[in-house]
Amino acid sequence: MELFADLTTISVIQVIFWFLAGVISFYFSIGNARIWTSISLGFFLIFISQAYLLAPWSDYPRLAAIHYIIGTVAIMVMTHGFQEYYVFSRTLETGGSKTFVYLGTLAVTLASAVFVFINPEPTYNVLRNIKMIENANWVFLSLINIDMIRKIYLQIRDSDIARGFIAFGAVFVCILLWKGSELYLQVFCWDSDWHLFMQSIGAYHNVDYPGRVNFSIMVNQVGGLLSGLSVGGTFIYLFRLLR
Amino acid sequence: MLDKLKGGGFTGYLNFIFPSSSGILFFEGGKLISALHELDKARLSGFEAIAELSNQILAGGGSLSVYRLSKDLVMGLHALLHGEVLFKGQELKLIDIKGLLEKMKVRQLNGCLRIYTEDRSALIFYKEGAPLGFFHDGSNDIETSASESQKIAGLPGAKIDVLSTKSADELMLYDLLEMVNIDKIWDSTKIRYTAQMEQLSKEAQERDSVQQNERLRELEDDLKEVAVAYLGKVGRTLVDKELSERGGRDALLNAEEVTKFLAGVEKSSKLLTSLSKLKEMSDLMKNEIFNRVNG
């Protein structure tokens, strides 16, 4: 049980729903256009990045770093998918191949893994930096995706899939709250990782704004839970729409 | 053929029947003594008749009968068709028929007497004032008996036309084949006719093209309506795009292009609607195109 000491109920629910979204998204991309493959692969990678919470060897720093990097790749692939969908909604042009998406994502992930392995083993501080980069990417790309989804919706608002994009919009709002609150805590060094790091070097870290910290932690947990639930629900809804 | 008739000293007439007109060429001893063309109530003779006959022959759809007749009968028929009208539509009961016949005898008239009612008619051909023969509807040949003609003359409301013509010998003096350059008429008619046909064909093609374009425009609109019903307004743009990529709505006439068009629509539609709806929409479009293009 010690291995899962950090595991909370919320985390479990999140991982289960990300898994659900990942499986459906993969099924969803079969026989469908490449654009869906990019979006689906992005959502599946979030599951991979979150699944480390359940992995017994998650305390292995290099693996944790790779999970964070996969999380970053996930939002980038997903954004790429939404950008392509936006281009499609304006021009009705689709191009490229699924293989390129899979191989491209795999190449980036492997290159990141190589980068992690050829460099010194990440310390807590380094892992925290990588996580911050991941969160920053999620926050800003979520904002871009929300705007992109809005534009896509305006283009295709009377088609069947349009409501699915509203759901995607809701997902990214939840993700923005989830990742944004965590980034906020990290930026001001109010996160638990920083606390552990300070402890490890025997320093004392006083939190001057407990109210803000507690609120951010609450937003992080609620946002995380809702993003998991909403993404699972969105894919179930999309599956029904496009069946 | 005219040369052959001329060379053979043909006496008789050529009867042309066209869908909306008829024509007659009279020959006597190989000479074309007269030509007649009738369209409704308009009659053309001579050069004009020959020109119009050429027109009609080139237009096709007609039939030709060639009748060999005696010289005198040709004269009688000539009188019937071309003769000078001495009396027209005179009621028989108002005419002194005996006096008329006597006058014809005295004047040694060549010609034809036509006696007719609404249902019956009879012809009496005269040569130099003397009856040459009798012809009435229902008979196959010239008769020597006047009894049938007298019966018709005795019917209530019977009328008479008296037509006179020149003698057979005088008629022989005319030969339209000599007077008119038939070959030239034929050639010029042929050139004119060909030009007319080309013009008509061009107009018909233009008309067909306009009609076809209109049909295709309607088909394109309907395809857009189907796309809008299944995909929303983006469906209209999708049909527009796929058609313009294939060179416009004319592509709908080409089976191969239609297959590509439908594949293009399906590919993009996968991102907008469910597979079941997509199949339904695709089938509907396919049927619409097939029925309109082949229907």
Contacts between the chains, C-beta under 8 A, distances in Angstrom:
chain1	res1	chain2	res2	distance
A	32	B	270	5.5
A	32	B	271	7.6
A	33	B	267	6.8
A	33	B	268	7.9
A	33	B	270	5.4
A	33	B	271	5.3
A	35	B	271	6.1
A	36	B	271	6.9
A	85	B	271	7.1
A	88	B	268	7.3
A	88	B	271	6.2
A	89	B	234	7.0
A	91	B	241	8.0
A	92	B	234	7.3
A	92	B	237	6.2
A	92	B	238	5.2
A	92	B	241	5.1
A	92	B	268	5.3
A	94	B	267	6.6
A	94	B	268	6.5
A	94	B	271	7.2
A	155	B	234	6.5
A	156	B	232	6.2
A	156	B	234	5.2
A	156	B	272	6.4
A	157	B	232	7.1
A	158	B	232	3.4
A	158	B	233	5.7
A	158	B	234	7.9
A	159	B	231	5.2
A	159	B	232	3.6
A	159	B	234	5.9
A	159	B	235	7.6
A	159	B	272	4.6
A	159	B	273	6.4
A	160	B	231	7.8
A	160	B	232	7.8
A	160	B	272	6.7
A	160	B	273	4.5
A	160	B	274	6.4
A	160	B	277	6.9
A	161	B	271	7.1
A	161	B	272	5.3
A	161	B	273	6.7
A	162	B	232	7.2
A	241	B	274	6.1
A	242	B	270	8.0
A	242	B	273	7.3
A	242	B	274	4.9
A	242	B	275	6.8
A	243	B	274	5.5
A	243	B	275	6.7
A	243	B	276	6.9
